Amino acid sequence: MALPPEKASELKQIIRNQLSQMNVHGKIRDILSESVREELGKNSQGLSEADLIQALQRRGIVDDVMKELKFLTEVQDKEATTSSKPATHFVDKEPAELKKTKIDPTRRNLYLQVLGGRAFLEHLQEPLPLPGQVCATFTLYLHFRNQRFRSKPAACACEPDLQDGFLLEVHKDSLGDGSRMADATTLLSICDPVHLVLIKTDTSSEKTLIASHYLEWRSVLSSPDGKMSISVELLGVGTESKVPVGVLNLKLEIYPHLTQPLSKEIVDTQLILERQKTAEKERLYLIYAKQWWREYLQIRPSHNTRLVKIFAQGDCEDHATLLCSLLLGFGLDAYVCVGTKARRVPHTWVMAHGTSGDVVFWESLTGHRYIHRPVNPDDPPLVEQPKRAYPYCSIGCLFNHQSFYANCQPSDTVELSHFDLNDESKWKPMSTEAIKSVCAPGSSTSLPPFPPLCAPVIDAAAASNEIELVLRGLISEHRKDLSLATVWDDHLSYLLSPALAAYEIERTTGVSTGNEEFQDAIKRAVPDGHTFKGFPIHFVHRNPRRAFATCLRSPFCDEIICCRGDQVRLAVRVRVYPYPESACAVWIMFACKYRSVL
């Protein structure tokens, strides 16, 4: 494939610089003067280009050059091909063995190597795992400019053996410049940090967020050889956000190397200016927010008692913010609502605004959905008003990453509130430009662009079958301990599948379907004089032992699993429904039929 003229020129310059750094020209002259005539037995006039290349190969000069133009990167099962598009997802497979491969010399890349960890004192007394033993592991996740990667799992230890390398492509956002190699000045203007997230997976496959860190990588631009080794101290999350959890040893390298590195003073000055610019934006926003609040209080004095909170923090707020972000990622018009629930307890939940004007509330702590139908207090007493199904009492404000609205209706009671956000007589908006100045992705170094959602990598059928087989074994063992025999009815298990699909549809859309057909199928499968019992339950994890322990705490499920009687037949059906980021909804139904004995 022919390169464009500008790319060919850049490639020639790279090769020329590399040959100059390695003093290849001097080595060639030495070979010509010392040994070429002796090795080839020819005079200098008859020396051909092929003869010269052969002599260079014998001396190892060609191999040395190629080694400098190659580097370690991760490859998949088939040969990796050069692509100008950045990686936007990763595959949930064990990483392939590292081997040498070529990179596109016309693209600027940041190579980040993880060279192990230390000072993870929580695991100071962690014993070394035996071969084949299942143990807790650390996994490092990276996000940089719409590219996502993850490391190989490493056993949890005081000095975890996190050894991996990631090739991060540095590219410009503007059209027409994406294929041009970024120079040092362009690299310095890219303020996106590398987001590092450390996850711990325990022996029961439960995942825990250990640390989140934004790495400023541009200091490597002032390194003369384009390389830099650094130690990154990771801090905890939540209440332990100021407590160190460990240290990662990292090595940064720019590929291809910069011909003219920047001075340390220039890099430091740029970083200081960016921090000052961010601080100035935040100062101006706070001035605007105070003025906006004064105007809001002037509308009605009682607004001073309403829950209009710009800065909220806590478990409930974090759950609501996460759920709102996921709904926004799915393309919904979602907002976090700040208000109160029963007994005027402060609470947050999520609202989704439909294109037809429908308003749906989501409870982030339970996943329950509620349709909002406002009550009209001016209607005559005989007019039937909708009954409130949600637990929310009042709402003071709502917001997402682009907008903020304060409730300025006469009553902040949820059932009396209307959610036409374009009506400024009901909702006072905050300036979108002011919000974007401090909250837009990329507006500051502390707010990098949102990472792309990853497609699910869960095999739904395989996961469903695996969980179902484990549950069958657990039920059989449990009944055996009670001196009860276990006989499975595969046909009855099969009939439970449509019900689980209908439950998931109802959960996601609010529409109930297929109930009559399911009941009719069960009636046909259960003989006269027999009784059928079923117990469906929903989980958001795929741990069958944990799910079984939860189900046994329900008296209804325990009655089915421990069923006694004549001609007892048991059934269990599992269905896993995967979603982006490998989140999943797991539906399990336990059922039994038996002959009724009076």
N, C-alpha and C positions, 0 to 999 in steps of 0.2 A: 504494500500500500504506500503510495507516494505521500510525502509530507508537504504541507503548504510551505511556500518560500520562507515565511517568517519563522515557522517552527524549525525548518531545516537550518536556518541561520543560528537559532538558539541552541540546537543540538550540536552543531559544529563548534560553537563557542564553549559549550560544556566539555566536549571531548578535548578541545585545545587546552583548556584550563587544567583538565585532569592530567594530560600528558606533560604539561609544564610542571605541575606540582610533583609528579613522580620522576622528573628528570629523564623521561624516556628517550628524548633526543640524544642526550649524552650517552646513555647506555647503547643506543644503536651505533653511535660513532665508535664506541669502544669495541663493539663486536666486529664492525667492519675492519678496524685496524689490527685487531689481535688474532681473530680466529676464523673468520669466514673463509679466507682463502685456503687455510689448512684443512678445515672440515669439509669443504666442497671440492677442493682440488681443482679450482678453476681460477683463471686470471680475473682481475677486477673488471676488464672490459666485457667479459662474458657473463658477468653476474646479473641474473634476472631478478624480477620482483618476487617470484615464487621462491627463489633461493634465499632471499633475504627474510621472507616470512618464515620459512622453515628454520632458519638459524635462530630467529627470535623465539619461536616456539620451543626449540631445544633448550634455550637458556631460561625459559620460564617468564620471559618479559610479557608475552601476550596474556598468560594466565594471571599475572599480577594486575594488569590493566582491567581485565574482566572482573576480577574479584572486587576491585574498587567501585565498579559500576553495578554491582549486584548487592542485595542485602536480604536479610531474613524477613519473611512475611508469612502469614498463614494462608494455606491453600486448601481447597476443598478436594473432593474425591477426583474430580476431573481437573485438567489443567486450567488454571485461572487465566482469563484473557483480559487484556487491558481495556478499561472502560472509562469514559470521561464523565460518567454519572456517579454521584456519591452514593455510598451504601445507605439505604433507608430502613433496613431491617436485618435481623440476624436469624439464623436457623438454630432451633433448639436441638443441637446434636453435639456430641463430644468433639472438641476441636481437633482438627487434623494435625499431624506431625508437622513441625516447622521445617522448612527446607528453603534453599536458596532459589530465588526467582528474580526475574527482571522487573523493573518498574518503568513506568512511562517517564522518560527523562524530560518531557515537555510540561510536566505538571509538578507543582510545588507541593510537598507533603511534609507533615510533621510526624516523625516516628517516635512513639512513646513506648518505652520499655519499663515494665514493672520488674524490679530486681529483688523482690522479697519484702517481707515486713518484719517489724520488731516492736518490742515494748507493748504487745497486747497482753497487759498484765492480768486481765480477767482469766486468761488461759495459761497462767504461769504454772499451775499444777496439772495441766492437761497431760495425761499419759500418751505416749506415742501409739498410734493405732496399729494393730496387728494386720498382717497381709490379709486382705479380703474382708476385714472388719468394717461395718458401717459406722461412720463417725460424722460429727458435725463438720460443716465445711464453710469456708469463706468464698464468695464470688464477687469479683469487682466488675461493675458495669460502667461504661463510658458513653457520654453523649457530647458530640462536637459538630456544630454546623450541620444539623440534619442527618448525622451519621451516628449509628449506635453499634456498640460492641460489648462483648463480655469476655471475661477470662475463664480459664479452666478452673474448676473448683479445687481448692486447696484445704487440707485438713486444718481445723482450728488449732492454733498453738500460740505460744508466746512469740515465736518467730515463724509465722506462716510462710510456707514455700509458694508464695504467689509469684510465678515466673511466666511472663507473657509479653507479647509485643503487639502494638496496634498501629496501623498506618492510617493517619488521619489526613484526608485530602483538604488542602486549603484552597478555596476558590472564591471568586468575587460574586456578588449578587447581581450586578447590573448585566443586562443583556449584551452580548457581543464580547464580554471580557472573560467569560467563564472558561474559555479554552486557552487564554493567554497566561503564561507563567507569571505568578505574582513576584514582584521584586521586593526588596527589603522595606521600602517605604509603604508599599501596599500591605505587606504583612503586619507592619506596625499599626496600621489603621484598623485592623480587624480586632475588635475588642471582645469577641466571644471567648469565654473561658472554656476549659475542658471540665465537664461535670463528671466527677467521680462519685459513685455510690457503692458502698460496701454492704453486702447482704450476707446474713448468716442463715444457713439451712441446717436444722437439727436432724436428729436421726428419724424423726417422724415426718420429715419433709415440710415442717413448718418453717416459714421464712420470717426473718426479723431484720428490720432496717438498723444497721449498726452506725453508719456515718454517711454524711453527704458533704462533699467538698468541691468548691470551684477553684480550679487550678489556673493561675495566670502563667501562661507559657511563653510570653513574648520576650522574657529576659534572655532566651537562647539566641535572639537576633543579634546580641552584642558579643556572642562568643566567637573568637577568631576562627575556630575549626567547626563552628556550627553544631557543637555538642555541649551538653550541660547535664551534670548529675545533681539531683536535689533530693532532699528528704522532706516529705509532706506529713505534718502532724494532723491526724484525723480527730475531729471532735465528735462527741455523741450527739444525739438528737433529743428533742423534747426537753424534759426537765434536766437532762444531762448534756445540754448543748454547749456547755463551757468546760466539760470534763474530757480530757484526752482519752481516746480509746486505743491508740496505737500509731505507728509511724510506717509509711510506705517509702521505699527507696525507688526513685524514678530516674530515668535517663531520657533526656529530650534531644532530638537531632533533626535538623532540617535537611530534606532531600529534594532536589540536588542542593549541594552546599551553596551558600551565597558567595558571589564573587567579591562583594564589598560589604562585610558586616557593618552594622551600625555601632556607633560608640555607646558606651554604657550611659553617658550623660543624656544622649538623645532619647534612649528608651525610658530612662527614669523620668525625664521631663514629660514625655507623652503620658505616662501612667499617672503622674501627679495632676496634669491638666484634665485628664478624664475624671479623676476623683473630684476635683474642684467643680467641674461642670455638672456632675451628678448632684453634688451638694447644693449647688445654686438652683438646680431644677426643683429639688425637694424644698428648699427655702421658699421659692416663689409659689409652689403648690400649697404650702402651709398657710401663706398669706391669703391666697385665694380661698382655701377651705374655711378659714376663720370668717371671712367676709360672707361667704355662702351661708354659714351657720347663723350669722346675725340676721341675714335676710329671711331665713327659714323661721326664726323665732318671731320675727315681726308679723308673719302671716297670722299666727294664733299663739297666744301666750302659753297655752297648754302643751305646745310642741316641746317645751323644755323637759317634759316628763316622758316623752316617747323614746323608744330604743332606736336611735339613729346613731349607729356606730360605724365609723370608718375603719377603725383598727380593732379586730376581734381575734382572740386566740384562745385555744382550748380544744379538748377532744371533740366536742360537738361541732365546733366551728371547722376544725380540720376535716372531719368526715364530710360535712356539707360542702366545703370547698372542693374536696376531691371528687365527690359525686357530681357537682356542677361542672367541673373540668371535663369529666368523662362524657357528660351529656353534650357539652359544647363540642367535644371531639367527634361525637356522632352527628353533629350538624343541627342540634336542637337549640332553640333560643332559651337558654337556661339562666337562672339567677339564684343567688343565695339570699334567703329571706332571714331577716333579723327581727325577732319579736318575742312573744311569750307563749307558754302553753298553760296547762292547768295550774291554778293558784298563782298565776302571774309569774311563773318561774321563767327567767330568760332562756331563750332557746333559738336555735337556727335550723332551718330546713331548706329545701330546694324547690323552686318553682320552674316549670317548663311552660312556655307560652306557645300555643299552637297557631298555625297559620289561619285557622278559622276562628280564632279568638278564644278557644278552649284553654282553660287554666288547670294544670295538673300539679299537685303538690307531691313531693317525694320526701319521705322520712329517711335520712341518710343512715341512721343507726339501725333500722330494721329492714329497709327496702320497700316499705309499704307505699302504695300510691293512692292518692285521693283526688277525686274530681271536685273542683271548686265551683259551686253555684251560688252566686251572691243572693242575699235576702234583700228585698225591697221594703223598707219600713213604711213607705207611703201607701202600700197596697191595702185594700180593705181587709178587715179581720177575717172575712170568709174565704179569702184567697189562700190556698194552701202554699206554704213556703217550704223550700227544700230543707231537709234536715241535715245538720252538720255531722259529717262522718269523720272529720279530722280532729286531732287533739289541740290545734293551735287556737289561741285566744286573740292575740293582737299582733300587728305587724307595723314596725316603725320604718324600715327601709329595706331595699333589696339592691343587689349589685352583682356584676360579673367583672371580667377582666377589661371591659371597655366602657362600662357605664355605671352610674350610681343614682338611685332615685330615693327620695324621702317622701313618706306618706304624709300628704297635707290635706287629706279628706277630713270632714268634721269628726268622724269616729275612726279610730284605728283598729276596731274590731274586725277580725279577718272575714267573718261571714257577711259583714256590711260593706266591705271594701271592694271596689272595682279595680281591675288591673289593666286598664287602658293606659299604658305608659306614655302614649303620645299626648295625653290630656294633661297639660301642665297645671290645670286647676286641681287635679287629684294627686299628681306626683311631681315634685320639684326635682328636675334633673340637675346633675352637676356637669359642668362643661366637659365634653368628651376630649377636647384638646388639652385641658388641664390634666385629665386622667392619663392620657397617652404620654404626656411629658414625663411621667414618673412610673407608669405601669405597663407601657407597651413593650413587647419583647424586643430586646436589643436597645431600649432607650437608655439603659445604664448597664454597667458591668455586672451588677447584682441580679439583673433580670435577663438571662439569655433567651433566645428564641425557644419556643416550645418544641420538645422532641416529637417526632412522628410516632403515631401508634403502630405497634407491631401486630402483624396478623397472628392469629392463634396457631400454635403448633401442636395442639393436643389432638390425637386421634380419638374422636368421640366414641366410635364403635369399640375400639380396643379398650379404652378407659372404662366404658360402661361394663363390658364383659368382665374385665379384671376385678372391678369393685363388686360386681354381682357374685362372682365365684368366691371371693373372700367372705362376703356376707353369708353365703350358703354354708360355708364351713363353720363360721362363728355360730350361726343358728343351730346347726347340727350338734356342735360341741356343747352349747348351752342347754339344749334339750336333753342331751345325753347325761349331763350332770343332774338333771331332774328326773332321770330314769324314764324319759319319754322317747319314743321312736320318732323318726323324721322321714316322711314320705313326700317327695316333691311332685307337684303337678305342673309340668312344663307348659301344657296348653293354657292353663290359667295364668301362668306368668306371662305368656305371650299376649294374652288379652289385656294385660295391664298397660302395655306400651302406649296405646292411643290416649289413655287418661293422662299419662305423664306429659305427653306432647301438648295436650290441651291445657294442662296446668301452666306450662311455660308460656304458651301463647297468651293465656289470660293474665299472667304475671307481667308480661312485657307490653301488652296492648290494652288490657282491661276488658277484652271481649271474651266471653265464655262461649266455647264451641264444643260440639261432640259429646255433650253430657248424656243426652238421650240415647245415642247409639252405644255408648259405653255401658250404660245400664242394661240395655236390651241384650248386648253380647254376654254380660255376666249372668243374666237370668237364664239364657239358653245353656250356659256352661255349668250351672249349679242345678243338680237334680231336685225334684220335688222332695220335700222333707229335709232338705239340707239348708244350712245357714252360711251366708257369706259375710266376711268382715274384711275391711281394707283400711290401711293407714298410710296416707301419703305424707312425705316430709321433704323439706327443701334444705339444701346445704350449699355453701359457697367454697367448699374444699373437697378434696378427693381422698381423704383418709378414711377407709372403711371401718377400722377399729374405733376411731374416735366417733364416727357417725353411729355405730352400733351401740356404743356406751350411752350416747345421747338418747337414742330411741328407747332403750330399756328404762329410762327415767320416766317415760310416758306410760301411764297405766293402760291406755288404749293399745299401744304397740306391744306392751308386755303381755297383754291378754291374748294377742294374736300369736306372738312367738311361743308362748307357753300354753297354747291351746290344748285342752284335753277333751276327749270324747270319742265317738265312734266314727271311723272312716275319715280321720283328720288328714287333710291334704294342705300343704303349705305352698306358697308362691312368693317370690320376690323379684322385682324388676327394677333396674337402674338405668337411668338415661342421663348422659352428660351433654350439656349444651355449651360449647366453647364460645368465647367472645374475644375481642382484641386484647392484647397484652396477656393472653392465655388465662384470663379470668374465666371462670366457668360457673354454671348453674347446675347443680347435681340434684336430681329428683329420684327419690327412692320410695317404692310402695311395697309394704308388707301386706300379705293377704292370706286368708285361710278359708277353707270350707269344711264343714263337718255335718254329720247327721245329727239332727236334733233328737234328744232323748228326754222324754218327760219324766 
